[in-house]
Amino acid sequence: MDLDYGPEYDQFRAEVRDFIARNRHLAPRSSGRAARPSPEAVAWQTLLIGHGYTARTIPHEYGGYGAEPDILKSRIIAEEFARAGAPGGLSNQGISMLVPTLLELGTEEQKRLWIPSTLRGEIVWCQGYSEPGAGSDLAALRTSAREESGHFIINGQKIWTSTAKQADMIFCLVRTELDAPKHAGISYLIFSMDTPGIEVRPLRTMTGHAEFNETFFTDVRVPVDQIVGERGQGWSVANATLGHERGMLGDPDALENRLLALVRLMQEERIGAARVMDDLVLRDRLVGLQAEVAAMKCNGMRILSNQLKGEPGGMAKLVVKLQSCELAHQISALAIDAMGELGILYGGGERERDGGAWQWNYMFQLGLIIGGGTAQIQKNIIAERGLNMPREPRPKVSRPAVRKEVA
Amino acid sequence: MDFGLSPEQEMLKDAVARCLAETCPLDHVRACADAGTAVSEAVGAALSTMGLTGLMIPEAHGGLGLPLLDAVVVAEELGRAVAPVPFLARSALAPLAMTLAGSNEQQARWLPLIASGDARFGVAISGIVERRDGSTVRADGNGLSGTALLALDFEGASHFVVADDAGRLHVIDADADGVEPVPLKTIDVTRGTGELRLSGARCESLSDDGGSAARRLRDAGRVLLAADSLGAADAMIAKAVAYAGEREQFGRVIGSFQAVKHMCAEMAARHEPCRALVWYAAHAFDAMPDEAALSACHAKSLTGEVHRFVARTATEVHGGMGFTDLLGLHYWFKRIGFDRQVLGGPERVRAEAAHLQGWATVAA
């Protein structure tokens, strides 16, 4: 057991810390997660790339910093920006999901065309995966793309397309081989959201906001060369990026920040003259959550250590999405309970705490428990891949997802 | 940066596991239980050959001089095997009491005896966690008087380390005048537990340090109980998964039903992060004194909660068979129950954790 990163890394950490101290006045006020980055956010992104604090290992010719992968340095950067409360680089689905996919499977032309502009925040992407009839069973998707004179003609509907309203481009899973078994008939296309035939309708959620959209395609024409990977191999192309999405949902530093905010809330709130922190039941729940957050932090260090040794993440990694999303939800739930009757306030007003963030989080985090692979799918993965338990029996023949109409 | 066990610790783990696989199969655990003993001579002798009685004793005094994390590795394997053998108090807490609060002369006298197995210690410090049934241990010119309610590794002990009400540690001889050792029947027949009724018992006092050594013992004890629980829960999950892969109903192995599969996944998901937390708590005890007490609380309370869930869920996966004595699953169930309660259940420990962080305006 050795928690020291060593002198080379201590030096690196000092550099990062110094950079943040000298430059944080340039950091954008709005979060890097805003759909369309502000000019300040783009300038900040450019500054960070120039120092290798984001897009660190992406090759220079594609607009990145071009450093050799170094897990500890990446970890130090994340830790220091989180500790300082300074925004890291832009964080959106284009950068977190499309860029790694193109790096792995894109053509040289695709890489040059899309990666630099995406990293600079000029191109905003949305993800077209889920459909009303294809959620957990994503491979059952039915949005079709038939080839006609050098184009795919796309018809169908996607759902959960966050940022579709603002997006310039979409990376999208479509069914190109109608006769193939369902996993083998999918292709991964990228195309402009300005293409005629695309309609985006905001999808209001239980939070009262439209964090997502439904996107409809009617005879949308996309040149056949705007495919990533081969025809019919879209399933494996997409799976390369689903791992990146789940990794984003289990950050222990984020959990710790939420917990610290909850501690502050419970120290500030009063019931009569007494601090909420002195309520034995609520405080007991708080310490219980603190122990769980500590366990997830330690689990994260264990995963990091395994990565350094080139060992697989194993069970420690498989449980992260399920446990972290549940824990985040419970932290928000306790915050609402700590506010007592005033926990119901939402949607504005002077008595509302933290701009209603706790209620919004409580609802949105339930969405995160469901999204990105539901809790039930996560349990299947843990049982089947982690514990080697048998799969649910499936029909013997995998039928095409779309049956040909009988004339 | 290396978060986890060292290659030497992995070797220790494998060696203890192999030793217990040979000497301590379930039949042996059952035989000891039927014979009414929690001290298996065979297992004890095998572990002693590996030097485990002196695991935490400095090399100068005849031990291996290893830190708590190594003891955690051993405790986890003992829990996995539900081994009826004294370890926690005898080989970890008693030597710690000597190194933390014994004079040079006391260390030189006692530690070699503990390492060789000639002095076999139990430890009774429950009074500093919470006093039940009005129990109290007073030290005065006449020696120790009162009742130390829970003495760990009680069976077969030749001596005890006892904490008085002020938290000072004392050594007593089990056979001394004024010492009445009374065995307690508990759920866990793999641990020999008892109480000490003291009336002017002659004692040898360790340093009057305001209770700091006793608190260190409590922290180490919590981490080791958490580690024991970790091993026992690991075994229960493995047994549940194996059973679900063999047992057939409705023409399928029950492990292919999501209802059963998800029970196993939930156990694994809640259990796995506990492992890293217990390692961290042991490392904090060894190397980060500011974090040691809080980390021990977290490890103890979280394993207490998670492994109660594991114990009942793994039993349920076995259906009716889990409830019988035939599979012996209850040995693990009860071991986990013991680990949860002793040296503070989750609520008690969380209250202390809040106090440690200055969150409580009223003392815990």
Chai-1 contact restraints between the chains, C-beta under 6 A:
chainA,res_idxA,chainB,res_idxB,connection_type,confidence,min_distance_angstrom,max_distance_angstrom,comment,restraint_id
A,M1,B,L69,contact,1.0,0.0,6.0,A-B,restraint_1
A,M1,B,H283,contact,1.0,0.0,6.0,A-B,restraint_2
A,D2,B,D2,contact,1.0,0.0,6.0,A-B,restraint_3
A,Y5,B,M1,contact,1.0,0.0,6.0,A-B,restraint_4
A,M277,B,W359,contact,1.0,0.0,6.0,A-B,restraint_5
A,D278,B,T361,contact,1.0,0.0,6.0,A-B,restraint_6
A,R283,B,A354,contact,1.0,0.0,6.0,A-B,restraint_7
A,D284,B,R350,contact,1.0,0.0,6.0,A-B,restraint_8
A,V287,B,R350,contact,1.0,0.0,6.0,A-B,restraint_9
A,V287,B,A353,contact,1.0,0.0,6.0,A-B,restraint_10
A,V287,B,A354,contact,1.0,0.0,6.0,A-B,restraint_11
A,A291,B,H298,contact,1.0,0.0,6.0,A-B,restraint_12
A,A291,B,S301,contact,1.0,0.0,6.0,A-B,restraint_13
A,A291,B,L302,contact,1.0,0.0,6.0,A-B,restraint_14
A,A294,B,H298,contact,1.0,0.0,6.0,A-B,restraint_15
A,A295,B,P273,contact,1.0,0.0,6.0,A-B,restraint_16
A,A295,B,L277,contact,1.0,0.0,6.0,A-B,restraint_17
A,A295,B,L302,contact,1.0,0.0,6.0,A-B,restraint_18
A,M296,B,P273,contact,1.0,0.0,6.0,A-B,restraint_19
A,C298,B,A276,contact,1.0,0.0,6.0,A-B,restraint_20
A,C298,B,L277,contact,1.0,0.0,6.0,A-B,restraint_21
A,C298,B,Y280,contact,1.0,0.0,6.0,A-B,restraint_22
A,N299,B,P273,contact,1.0,0.0,6.0,A-B,restraint_23
A,N299,B,A276,contact,1.0,0.0,6.0,A-B,restraint_24
A,M301,B,F3,contact,1.0,0.0,6.0,A-B,restraint_25
A,R302,B,F3,contact,1.0,0.0,6.0,A-B,restraint_26
A,R302,B,G4,contact,1.0,0.0,6.0,A-B,restraint_27
A,R302,B,A276,contact,1.0,0.0,6.0,A-B,restraint_28
A,S305,B,D2,contact,1.0,0.0,6.0,A-B,restraint_29
A,S305,B,F3,contact,1.0,0.0,6.0,A-B,restraint_30
A,S305,B,G4,contact,1.0,0.0,6.0,A-B,restraint_31
A,M315,B,E272,contact,1.0,0.0,6.0,A-B,restraint_32
A,A316,B,E272,contact,1.0,0.0,6.0,A-B,restraint_33
A,V319,B,A269,contact,1.0,0.0,6.0,A-B,restraint_34
A,V319,B,E272,contact,1.0,0.0,6.0,A-B,restraint_35
A,L322,B,A269,contact,1.0,0.0,6.0,A-B,restraint_36
A,Q323,B,A269,contact,1.0,0.0,6.0,A-B,restraint_37
A,K379,B,H262,contact,1.0,0.0,6.0,A-B,restraint_38
A,K379,B,A265,contact,1.0,0.0,6.0,A-B,restraint_39
A,I382,B,A265,contact,1.0,0.0,6.0,A-B,restraint_40
A,I382,B,A268,contact,1.0,0.0,6.0,A-B,restraint_41
A,I382,B,A269,contact,1.0,0.0,6.0,A-B,restraint_42
A,A383,B,K261,contact,1.0,0.0,6.0,A-B,restraint_43
A,A383,B,C264,contact,1.0,0.0,6.0,A-B,restraint_44
A,A383,B,A265,contact,1.0,0.0,6.0,A-B,restraint_45
A,L387,B,V241,contact,1.0,0.0,6.0,A-B,restraint_46
A,L387,B,C264,contact,1.0,0.0,6.0,A-B,restraint_47
A,L387,B,A268,contact,1.0,0.0,6.0,A-B,restraint_48
A,M389,B,G255,contact,1.0,0.0,6.0,A-B,restraint_49
A,M389,B,K261,contact,1.0,0.0,6.0,A-B,restraint_50
A,P390,B,V253,contact,1.0,0.0,6.0,A-B,restraint_51
A,P390,B,G255,contact,1.0,0.0,6.0,A-B,restraint_52
A,P390,B,S256,contact,1.0,0.0,6.0,A-B,restraint_53
A,E392,B,S256,contact,1.0,0.0,6.0,A-B,restraint_54
